[in-house]
């Protein structure tokens, strides 16, 4: 079953970028609209890719965040705390 964390408004945007977050068990990856797996389910959390042509997507492994490109290559490794954590009172 194809399931995406993107709200309905972002679902159409996800379709335009041609990669949609999907879940297998408790892990997330990316597939095409015709359900071809492009990036395996290795992440605890994913977002839609930003920008249609050269976009990146935020991903999380355990409690750390990173960025991947559409090939699945990590641009920023999953070793960063969420940005809001520093500003909590």
N, C-alpha and C positions, 0 to 999 in steps of 0.2 A: 504494500500500500504506500502510495506517495503522500507524504505529509511534509508541510513546510512551516517553519516558525514565522514566516513573513505574513503580516496582516494583509487583508484583501487588497488594500490600496497598493502595497508593495508587490503583491503577487504578479501583477501585470508587468511591473518593472523587472522582476526576476525572470519572467519569461522572455523579455526582450534581450536580457544579457545572455540567454541561452544556457545558464547554469542555475539550477534550483536546489536549495538545501533539502536534503532528505534524511530520514532517520532509519537506522536499522538497529533494533534493540535500544540501547541507551546512547548510542554513538551517532554522530552526524557526518555527512559527506555531501557531495554534489552530484547531480545527474542532469541530463538533458530533458527537455519536455517529453521526449518519447521514452524516458526511463532508462537511458543508457548511462551506466555509472562512469563518471569522469574522474572524480576524486573520491577515494574510498572513505568509509565511515571511520575516521580516526579521531574525531573531535567530540568533546562534551557539549559544545555549543557552536553554532555558526550563524552568520548573517548573510543576506544577499550581497552579491558583488556590487560595488559602486562603480558607476560609469560603464557604458556599454562596451567600449573597445579595449581600454587598458586598465580596467578596474581591479581593485583588490577587495578582499573580504576579511572581516574580523572573525577569528576563530578562538576557541578556548580549549586548553587541555588542562585537566585538574583545575587549579585556581589561577592559571596564568593565561594571558592573552597574547595573540600575535596576529600577523597578516599573511595571507596567502594570495598568490596570483592564480589565474584561471587554469594554469597547468598543474596546480597543486603545490608548486614550489613555495616554500616559506620565504617571504620577503623580510619579515621580522619574526624571529623564533618565539615560540610560546613560553616566554620567560618574564613577561611583564605583568605587574599588578594592574587591575582596572583603574582607569584615571580617576574615578570618583572616590576611590579608597583614600587617597591622600587628603581629600578635603572634608572628610566626615568629622564631625565634632564629637 
